[in-house]
C-alpha cells in the first residue's frame, strides 16, 4: 500500500500519538482474562494480574478497555454474538434436539462455565452487568426459541397463541423447559450428562410443551 503524501509530495506521517492496536496483543489479553478468572474469580481479578499473565503492560490493557468490567462484558458480548443458530429440521423434536446439541457445546465454553456464573453473582451489585447479560444472552436465546415455537405452531405441533400464564406456545416457557435443565447440569452442578441425555431431555421437553 502506497503511503499518503502531503502537498509537497513527501510521505505524510501518521498523527503523533496514534496507537496501533496489535491483534496478537489483544488476543493475548483476552486469553489472560480467562486464566485470571479461573484462578481468582471476577471480584479479585485485576488489570495488573491480566497484564502480567498476558506479558504486557497495564497501558496495553487500558488502551483497549477502560476497566475490568468493560473488558469482561466485551468478552461476554463477543461470545453471545456467535449466538445459537435457529434450527430448521422440520419437526419440533428435531429442532429442540438440535438446539440442545449446540447449547451443550456452548455451555462448555470458558465464557459460560467460568465467566458468566461469576458475573451473575456480581449482577446483584452492578446493574450494568445485569442489563448486559440480559441483552446479550437472554434476549438472543429468546429470539431463537421464538422461531422454534413459531415454526411448530405453523406445522400444527403446538397450539397457536399464548395460553394465559404462559402456555405451550410461549417462547419463554419453552426456553425454561428446553435449556434450563441443561444449564443446571453443565454450569451449576458441573457434571457431564450420561449417554443419551440430550435425546431424553429433548423428548421430555417436547412432551411438556405439547401436553
Buried (B, 14 or more C-beta within 10 A) or exposed (E): EEEEEEEEEEEEEEEEEEEEEEEEBBEBBBBBBBBBBBEEBBEEBEBEBBBBBBEBEEEBBBBBBEEBBEBBBBBBBEBBEEBBEBBEBEBBBBBBBBBBEBBBEBBEBBBBBBBBBBBBEBBEEEEEBBEBBEEBBEEBBBEBBBBBBBBBBEEEBBEEEBEEEEEBBBBBBBBBBBBEBBBEBBBEEEEEBEEEBBEEBBEBBBEBBEE
